[in-house]
Amino acid sequence: MKRMAIIFSGLAGGMLILGIVENATNFRWTTGGQPGDQNPLFGNSHLLLNDGKVVLILSGLLIVASLAMWYLALRKGQSDQRQS
């Protein structure tokens, strides 16, 4: 569990950095800098987000998942110490 928490934390950190860079520079990595990087969120054509904002939302979800894994891993470690 601790290994998965480390992997998810690394992925979340990398995606967070990428999302901040994309959002701050407004560069479109996926289209090679070409216009048209707006994506409808959840299929709603009235709510358009650029790739940087989508990556920030996904990295936020990954951060929440990695925090939950860290909590479970630390809790499991404490219960293992009590048993021995």
N, CA, C and O atoms as a GROMACS GRO file, in nm:
protein
  336
    1MET      N    1   0.082  -0.119   0.000
    1MET     CA    2   0.000   0.000   0.000
    1MET      C    3   0.087   0.125   0.000
    1MET      O    4   0.055   0.225  -0.066
    2LYS      N    5   0.198   0.118   0.076
    2LYS     CA    6   0.285   0.235   0.084
    2LYS      C    7   0.351   0.261  -0.052
    2LYS      O    8   0.372   0.376  -0.090
    3ARG      N    9   0.384   0.155  -0.124
    3ARG     CA   10   0.445   0.170  -0.256
    3ARG      C   11   0.348   0.236  -0.354
    3ARG      O   12   0.387   0.322  -0.433
    4MET      N   13   0.221   0.196  -0.349
    4MET     CA   14   0.121   0.260  -0.435
    4MET      C   15   0.101   0.406  -0.398
    4MET      O   16   0.081   0.489  -0.487
    5ALA      N   17   0.106   0.438  -0.271
    5ALA     CA   18   0.092   0.576  -0.227
    5ALA      C   19   0.207   0.661  -0.279
    5ALA      O   20   0.186   0.776  -0.319
    6ILE      N   21   0.329   0.606  -0.278
    6ILE     CA   22   0.444   0.678  -0.330
    6ILE      C   23   0.429   0.702  -0.480
    6ILE      O   24   0.456   0.812  -0.528
    7ILE      N   25   0.386   0.600  -0.553
    7ILE     CA   26   0.368   0.613  -0.699
    7ILE      C   27   0.260   0.717  -0.730
    7ILE      O   28   0.280   0.802  -0.817
    8PHE      N   29   0.148   0.710  -0.661
    8PHE     CA   30   0.040   0.805  -0.686
    8PHE      C   31   0.080   0.946  -0.650
    8PHE      O   32   0.041   1.042  -0.717
    9SER      N   33   0.159   0.962  -0.544
    9SER     CA   34   0.206   1.095  -0.505
    9SER      C   35   0.297   1.153  -0.611
    9SER      O   36   0.288   1.271  -0.643
   10GLY      N   37   0.386   1.070  -0.667
   10GLY     CA   38   0.474   1.116  -0.774
   10GLY      C   39   0.397   1.155  -0.898
   10GLY      O   40   0.425   1.259  -0.959
   11LEU      N   41   0.300   1.073  -0.937
   11LEU     CA   42   0.217   1.106  -1.054
   11LEU      C   43   0.136   1.234  -1.031
   11LEU      O   44   0.126   1.318  -1.120
   12ALA      N   45   0.080   1.248  -0.912
   12ALA     CA   46   0.002   1.367  -0.882
   12ALA      C   47   0.089   1.492  -0.884
   12ALA      O   48   0.047   1.596  -0.934
   13GLY      N   49   0.210   1.481  -0.829
   13GLY     CA   50   0.301   1.596  -0.831
   13GLY      C   51   0.341   1.635  -0.972
   13GLY      O   52   0.344   1.754  -1.005
   14GLY      N   53   0.372   1.537  -1.055
   14GLY     CA   54   0.408   1.565  -1.194
   14GLY      C   55   0.293   1.627  -1.272
   14GLY      O   56   0.312   1.722  -1.347
   15MET      N   57   0.173   1.573  -1.253
   15MET     CA   58   0.057   1.628  -1.322
   15MET      C   59   0.023   1.768  -1.272
   15MET      O   60  -0.022   1.853  -1.349
   16LEU      N   61   0.044   1.792  -1.143
   16LEU     CA   62   0.018   1.925  -1.087
   16LEU      C   63   0.113   2.028  -1.149
   16LEU      O   64   0.071   2.137  -1.186
   17ILE      N   65   0.240   1.992  -1.160
   17ILE     CA   66   0.337   2.083  -1.222
   17ILE      C   67   0.301   2.108  -1.368
   17ILE      O   68   0.304   2.222  -1.414
   18LEU      N   69   0.267   2.001  -1.441
   18LEU     CA   70   0.229   2.016  -1.582
   18LEU      C   71   0.105   2.103  -1.597
   18LEU      O   72   0.099   2.188  -1.686
   19GLY      N   73   0.005   2.083  -1.510
   19GLY     CA   74  -0.117   2.163  -1.517
   19GLY      C   75  -0.092   2.309  -1.487
   19GLY      O   76  -0.150   2.397  -1.551
   20ILE      N   77  -0.005   2.337  -1.389
   20ILE     CA   78   0.026   2.476  -1.357
   20ILE      C   79   0.098   2.543  -1.472
   20ILE      O   80   0.068   2.657  -1.507
   21VAL      N   81   0.194   2.472  -1.533
   21VAL     CA   82   0.268   2.529  -1.647
   21VAL      C   83   0.175   2.552  -1.764
   21VAL      O   84   0.179   2.659  -1.826
   22GLU      N   85   0.090   2.454  -1.796
   22GLU     CA   86  -0.002   2.471  -1.909
   22GLU      C   87  -0.101   2.584  -1.884
   22GLU      O   88  -0.131   2.661  -1.975
   23ASN      N   89  -0.150   2.594  -1.764
   23ASN     CA   90  -0.248   2.697  -1.733
   23ASN      C   91  -0.184   2.836  -1.732
   23ASN      O   92  -0.244   2.933  -1.778
   24ALA      N   93  -0.062   2.845  -1.678
   24ALA     CA   94   0.004   2.975  -1.668
   24ALA      C   95   0.052   3.025  -1.804
   24ALA      O   96   0.039   3.144  -1.835
   25THR      N   97   0.106   2.936  -1.886
   25THR     CA   98   0.159   2.978  -2.016
   25THR      C   99   0.054   2.972  -2.126
   25THR      O  100   0.073   3.030  -2.233
   26ASN      N  101  -0.057   2.903  -2.100
   26ASN     CA  102  -0.162   2.884  -2.198
   26ASN      C  103  -0.109   2.812  -2.323
   26ASN      O  104  -0.161   2.832  -2.433
   27PHE      N  105  -0.004   2.729  -2.304
   27PHE     CA  106   0.050   2.650  -2.414
   27PHE      C  107  -0.030   2.522  -2.428
   27PHE      O  108  -0.072   2.463  -2.329
   28ARG      N  109  -0.050   2.480  -2.550
   28ARG     CA  110  -0.130   2.361  -2.578
   28ARG      C  111  -0.037   2.247  -2.616
   28ARG      O  112  -0.001   2.233  -2.733
   29TRP      N  113   0.002   2.164  -2.517
   29TRP     CA  114   0.097   2.055  -2.541
   29TRP      C  115   0.038   1.951  -2.634
   29TRP      O  116   0.109   1.900  -2.721
   30THR      N  117  -0.087   1.918  -2.619
   30THR     CA  118  -0.145   1.807  -2.693
   30THR      C  119  -0.164   1.840  -2.840
   30THR      O  120  -0.164   1.749  -2.923
   31THR      N  121  -0.181   1.965  -2.873
   31THR     CA  122  -0.203   2.001  -3.013
   31THR      C  123  -0.079   2.065  -3.075
   31THR      O  124  -0.086   2.118  -3.186
   32GLY      N  125   0.034   2.060  -3.005
   32GLY     CA  126   0.156   2.117  -3.059
   32GLY      C  127   0.153   2.268  -3.068
   32GLY      O  128   0.218   2.326  -3.155
   33GLY      N  129   0.079   2.333  -2.981
   33GLY     CA  130   0.071   2.478  -2.982
   33GLY      C  131  -0.035   2.534  -3.076
   33GLY      O  132  -0.050   2.655  -3.090
   34GLN      N  133  -0.110   2.444  -3.139
   34GLN     CA  134  -0.215   2.487  -3.231
   34GLN      C  135  -0.340   2.523  -3.152
   34GLN      O  136  -0.361   2.471  -3.042
   35PRO      N  137  -0.423   2.612  -3.205
   35PRO     CA  138  -0.548   2.645  -3.134
   35PRO      C  139  -0.645   2.527  -3.135
   35PRO      O  140  -0.634   2.436  -3.217
   36GLY      N  141  -0.737   2.531  -3.045
   36GLY     CA  142  -0.841   2.427  -3.040
   36GLY      C  143  -0.819   2.329  -2.928
   36GLY      O  144  -0.853   2.211  -2.942
   37ASP      N  145  -0.764   2.373  -2.817
   37ASP     CA  146  -0.742   2.279  -2.708
   37ASP      C  147  -0.853   2.281  -2.605
   37ASP      O  148  -0.838   2.225  -2.496
   38GLN      N  149  -0.964   2.344  -2.636
   38GLN     CA  150  -1.074   2.349  -2.540
   38GLN      C  151  -1.154   2.220  -2.546
   38GLN      O  152  -1.188   2.170  -2.653
   39ASN      N  153  -1.184   2.168  -2.428
   39ASN     CA  154  -1.255   2.041  -2.418
   39ASN      C  155  -1.382   2.060  -2.337
   39ASN      O  156  -1.381   2.128  -2.234
   40PRO      N  157  -1.493   2.000  -2.383
   40PRO     CA  158  -1.614   2.006  -2.301
   40PRO      C  159  -1.597   1.915  -2.180
   40PRO      O  160  -1.557   1.799  -2.193
   41LEU      N  161  -1.629   1.968  -2.062
   41LEU     CA  162  -1.619   1.889  -1.940
   41LEU      C  163  -1.747   1.810  -1.921
   41LEU      O  164  -1.856   1.867  -1.919
   42PHE      N  165  -1.736   1.680  -1.907
   42PHE     CA  166  -1.848   1.588  -1.889
   42PHE      C  167  -1.950   1.597  -2.004
   42PHE      O  168  -2.069   1.574  -1.983
   43GLY      N  169  -1.904   1.631  -2.123
   43GLY     CA  170  -1.991   1.636  -2.240
   43GLY      C  171  -2.078   1.759  -2.249
   43GLY      O  172  -2.158   1.769  -2.342
   44ASN      N  173  -2.066   1.851  -2.156
   44ASN     CA  174  -2.146   1.973  -2.157
   44ASN      C  175  -2.080   2.074  -2.250
   44ASN      O  176  -1.972   2.125  -2.219
   45SER      N  177  -2.142   2.102  -2.363
   45SER     CA  178  -2.080   2.189  -2.463
   45SER      C  179  -2.078   2.336  -2.419
   45SER      O  180  -2.010   2.417  -2.482
   46HIS      N  181  -2.149   2.371  -2.312
   46HIS     CA  182  -2.148   2.508  -2.263
   46HIS      C  183  -2.034   2.533  -2.164
   46HIS      O  184  -2.003   2.648  -2.134
   47LEU      N  185  -1.973   2.426  -2.113
   47LEU     CA  186  -1.864   2.438  -2.016
   47LEU      C  187  -1.736   2.389  -2.082
   47LEU      O  188  -1.705   2.270  -2.080
   48LEU      N  189  -1.660   2.483  -2.140
   48LEU     CA  190  -1.536   2.450  -2.209
   48LEU      C  191  -1.416   2.485  -2.121
   48LEU      O  192  -1.408   2.596  -2.068
   49LEU      N  193  -1.324   2.391  -2.107
   49LEU     CA  194  -1.203   2.411  -2.029
   49LEU      C  195  -1.082   2.382  -2.116
   49LEU      O  196  -1.086   2.292  -2.200
   50ASN      N  197  -0.974   2.457  -2.096
   50ASN     CA  198  -0.852   2.425  -2.170
   50ASN      C  199  -0.782   2.308  -2.101
   50ASN      O  200  -0.819   2.267  -1.991
   51ASP      N  201  -0.679   2.255  -2.167
   51ASP     CA  202  -0.611   2.136  -2.117
   51ASP      C  203  -0.547   2.158  -1.981
   51ASP      O  204  -0.544   2.066  -1.900
   52GLY      N  205  -0.496   2.277  -1.955
   52GLY     CA  206  -0.432   2.305  -1.827
   52GLY      C  207  -0.528   2.290  -1.711
   52GLY      O  208  -0.492   2.235  -1.608
   53LYS      N  209  -0.650   2.339  -1.727
   53LYS     CA  210  -0.750   2.329  -1.620
   53LYS      C  211  -0.794   2.184  -1.600
   53LYS      O  212  -0.818   2.141  -1.487
   54VAL      N  213  -0.807   2.109  -1.710
   54VAL     CA  214  -0.846   1.969  -1.699
   54VAL      C  215  -0.738   1.890  -1.625
   54VAL      O  216  -0.769   1.807  -1.540
   55VAL      N  217  -0.610   1.917  -1.656
   55VAL     CA  218  -0.501   1.848  -1.588
   55VAL      C  219  -0.497   1.888  -1.440
   55VAL      O  220  -0.468   1.803  -1.356
   56LEU      N  221  -0.526   2.013  -1.408
   56LEU     CA  222  -0.531   2.055  -1.268
   56LEU      C  223  -0.643   1.984  -1.192
   56LEU      O  224  -0.624   1.946  -1.076
   57ILE      N  225  -0.758   1.967  -1.255
   57ILE     CA  226  -0.868   1.896  -1.190
   57ILE      C  227  -0.830   1.750  -1.165
   57ILE      O  228  -0.854   1.696  -1.056
   58LEU      N  229  -0.770   1.686  -1.266
   58LEU     CA  230  -0.732   1.546  -1.251
   58LEU      C  231  -0.620   1.528  -1.148
   58LEU      O  232  -0.619   1.430  -1.074
   59SER      N  233  -0.527   1.622  -1.144
   59SER     CA  234  -0.420   1.611  -1.044
   59SER      C  235  -0.476   1.631  -0.903
   59SER      O  236  -0.427   1.570  -0.808
   60GLY      N  237  -0.576   1.716  -0.889
   60GLY     CA  238  -0.640   1.732  -0.760
   60GLY      C  239  -0.706   1.602  -0.713
   60GLY      O  240  -0.698   1.567  -0.596
   61LEU      N  241  -0.770   1.532  -0.806
   61LEU     CA  242  -0.830   1.404  -0.772
   61LEU      C  243  -0.724   1.301  -0.735
   61LEU      O  244  -0.744   1.221  -0.644
   62LEU      N  245  -0.611   1.302  -0.807
   62LEU     CA  246  -0.502   1.211  -0.774
   62LEU      C  247  -0.440   1.243  -0.638
   62LEU      O  248  -0.400   1.152  -0.565
   63ILE      N  249  -0.432   1.370  -0.605
   63ILE     CA  250  -0.380   1.409  -0.473
   63ILE      C  251  -0.471   1.357  -0.363
   63ILE      O  252  -0.422   1.305  -0.262
   64VAL      N  253  -0.601   1.369  -0.382
   64VAL     CA  254  -0.695   1.317  -0.283
   64VAL      C  255  -0.680   1.165  -0.269
   64VAL      O  256  -0.682   1.112  -0.157
   65ALA      N  257  -0.666   1.095  -0.382
   65ALA     CA  258  -0.649   0.950  -0.378
   65ALA      C  259  -0.519   0.911  -0.310
   65ALA      O  260  -0.515   0.816  -0.232
   66SER      N  261  -0.410   0.985  -0.338
   66SER     CA  262  -0.283   0.951  -0.275
   66SER      C  263  -0.285   0.981  -0.125
   66SER      O  264  -0.225   0.907  -0.047
   67LEU      N  265  -0.354   1.088  -0.083
   67LEU     CA  266  -0.368   1.115   0.059
   67LEU      C  267  -0.445   1.004   0.130
   67LEU      O  268  -0.411   0.965   0.242
   68ALA      N  269  -0.548   0.953   0.065
   68ALA     CA  270  -0.624   0.842   0.123
   68ALA      C  271  -0.537   0.717   0.134
   68ALA      O  272  -0.545   0.645   0.233
   69MET      N  273  -0.453   0.692   0.033
   69MET     CA  274  -0.364   0.576   0.040
   69MET      C  275  -0.259   0.592   0.149
   69MET      O  276  -0.227   0.496   0.218
   70TRP      N  277  -0.205   0.714   0.164
   70TRP     CA  278  -0.108   0.738   0.271
   70TRP      C  279  -0.173   0.715   0.407
   70TRP      O  280  -0.113   0.655   0.496
   71TYR      N  281  -0.295   0.762   0.423
   71TYR     CA  282  -0.366   0.745   0.550
   71TYR      C  283  -0.386   0.597   0.580
   71TYR      O  284  -0.362   0.552   0.692
   72LEU      N  285  -0.430   0.520   0.479
   72LEU     CA  286  -0.452   0.378   0.500
   72LEU      C  287  -0.322   0.304   0.525
   72LEU      O  288  -0.318   0.212   0.607
   73ALA      N  289  -0.215   0.342   0.456
   73ALA     CA  290  -0.085   0.276   0.475
   73ALA      C  291  -0.030   0.303   0.615
   73ALA      O  292   0.021   0.213   0.680
   74LEU      N  293  -0.041   0.427   0.662
   74LEU     CA  294   0.008   0.460   0.796
   74LEU      C  295  -0.077   0.394   0.904
   74LEU      O  296  -0.026   0.350   1.007
   75ARG      N  297  -0.206   0.387   0.878
   75ARG     CA  298  -0.297   0.324   0.975
   75ARG      C  299  -0.268   0.174   0.984
   75ARG      O  300  -0.271   0.116   1.092
   76LYS      N  301  -0.239   0.112   0.867
   76LYS     CA  302  -0.207  -0.030   0.866
   76LYS      C  303  -0.074  -0.054   0.937
   76LYS      O  304  -0.059  -0.154   1.009
   77GLY      N  305   0.022   0.036   0.918
   77GLY     CA  306   0.150   0.023   0.986
   77GLY      C  307   0.138   0.032   1.136
   77GLY      O  308   0.208  -0.038   1.209
   78GLN      N  309   0.050   0.118   1.183
   78GLN     CA  310   0.029   0.132   1.328
   78GLN      C  311  -0.038   0.007   1.387
   78GLN      O  312  -0.006  -0.034   1.498
   79SER      N  313  -0.131  -0.052   1.313
   79SER     CA  314  -0.198  -0.171   1.365
   79SER      C  315  -0.102  -0.290   1.363
   79SER      O  316  -0.114  -0.377   1.449
   80ASP      N  317  -0.009  -0.295   1.269
   80ASP     CA  318   0.090  -0.403   1.268
   80ASP      C  319   0.183  -0.392   1.388
   80ASP      O  320   0.224  -0.494   1.443
   81GLN      N  321   0.218  -0.270   1.429
   81GLN     CA  322   0.306  -0.251   1.542
   81GLN      C  323   0.237  -0.289   1.673
   81GLN      O  324   0.303  -0.338   1.765
   82ARG      N  325   0.108  -0.267   1.683
   82ARG     CA  326   0.035  -0.301   1.806
   82ARG      C  327   0.026  -0.452   1.825
   82ARG      O  328   0.028  -0.500   1.939
   83GLN      N  329   0.016  -0.528   1.716
   83GLN     CA  330   0.000  -0.672   1.725
   83GLN      C  331   0.130  -0.741   1.769
   83GLN      O  332   0.124  -0.848   1.831
   84SER      N  333   0.245  -0.683   1.737
   84SER     CA  334   0.371  -0.751   1.769
   84SER      C  335   0.425  -0.715   1.905
   84SER      O  336   0.530  -0.765   1.944
   0.00000   0.00000   0.00000
